[in-house]
Amino acid sequence: MTKNVPPRPLDDATLSDFLAEHTFGVLATLKRDGRPHLSTVVYTWDPDTREIRISTTEDRLKVKQIRTNPHVSLHVSSADNWSFAVAEGKAELSAVARTPERRLDITLRAERLYGTALDIA
């Protein structure tokens, strides 16, 4: 029988390592009515600068929403879904490339990290 074990909060260093070990997350931007818009993204995490970078194209809804409100969150889950990390902060958009794809980078400067692990044995 499994004990009822509460989630264990993760410290900042563990959260940073967790973000570095993963590449997929869910980016939450805000719609005009205040509800979140969620997008699955591929990202990179730089622990030294505490920045997340996401490559996208100019025509994506998340870009339009960041231009309106730069407050975003990135949720990253472990493969078994027992652990997660969230990075919150303001996003900045790079200049748009002049190629036909019109790519740009979203840089999320993490102001806050939080998350938990559920230790199930």
C-alpha positions, -999 to +999 in steps of 0.1 A: +000+000+000+014+034-010+016+061+017-001+095+011+031+114+004+029+152+000+048+169-029+083+180-020+092+216-030+123+219-051+150+244-043+164+268-069+195+248-078+174+216-084+148+236-104+176+250-126+191+215-132+156+202-140+151+229-166+185+221-181+177+184-184+145+190-205+138+206-238+100+206-241+076+228-221+043+246-222+045+284-226+016+303-211+010+338-225-020+359-217-050+366-239-067+400-239-094+386-216-068+375-191-071+338-197-039+318-205-030+307-240-009+275-239+017+265-265+040+235-265+075+247-273+111+235-275+134+256-254+169+260-241+178+270-205+209+290-196+215+286-159+241+314-157+218+341-172+186+324-160+172+328-195+150+305-215+151+308-253+124+297-277+126+300-315+093+307-333+079+326-362+065+361-362+030+350-372+024+329-340-003+340-316+021+338-287+043+365-303+013+388-307+003+382-270+039+388-257+039+422-276+007+431-257+017+416-223+052+403-218+044+384-186+048+346-193+053+313-176+069+281-189+058+248-173+081+218-177+071+183-166+091+152-160+085+122-183+067+104-155+047+136-146+057+133-109+078+164-110+075+198-126+092+232-127+078+266-137+098+297-148+080+330-146+091+364-159+089+389-187+096+378-222+115+398-248+113+393-286+143+395-308+143+413-342+125+393-369+148+376-394+144+388-430+142+353-444+109+340-457+103+321-425+104+353-404+119+336-373+126+353-340+136+343-305+116+347-274+138+352-243+122+346-210+142+361-182+132+339-152+123+361-122+109+332-103+113+294-103+091+270-085+081+234-087+077+201-068+085+164-069+062+136-058+084+109-043+064+077-051+081+044-043 
